[in-house]
Amino acid sequence: MKMSLTVNGTRHEVDVRPTARLIDVLRDELGLTGTKEGCGEGECGACTVLVDGKAVASCLMLALQACGKEVTTVEGLAHGGELSLLQRQFIAHGAVQCGFCTPGMLMSAQALLMENPTPSADEIRTALAGNLCRCTGYSAIIAAIRAASGREADRADGSA
């Protein structure tokens, strides 16, 4: 079936099987391999992308459900070759270790910051609840998101 969707600001027309998942179209048809598949069951968050500004598990969404929608992947966070503030803060705070969870963490954090530009540490933890990381222990990730939101000056223990 033919479908069209806008990914990172570019409109695409693709042929898809009715059972194709959004992650498959992004990675296999469009070559956007920043989105990772971890569990394939919507439990790990590695495949998180934004669909019309909302964080979704692309492994659970049929590609056809994204027809006519605006999809943003981790590649879409950077502009003109410049990493976004959020991406730069992940690097600066050591929130990137093995990197497998990073795209999903960034996309969940981006969705949160679009909805709530200055979230508390608890709000960040809630927003990241669907994203698993085996390497960082989450502290660096939370610190990076707080810094990107301008809340870095809040208490060092992560409370606000």
Secondary structure, 3 states (H helix, E strand, C coil): CEEEEEECCEEEEEECCCCCEHHHHHHHHCCCCCCCCCCCCCCCCCCEEEECCEEEECCCCEHHHHCCCEEECHHHCCECCECCHHHHHHHHCCCCCCCCCHHHHHHHHHHHHHHCCCCCHHHHHHHCCCCCCCCCCCHHHHHHHHHHCCCCCCCCCCCC
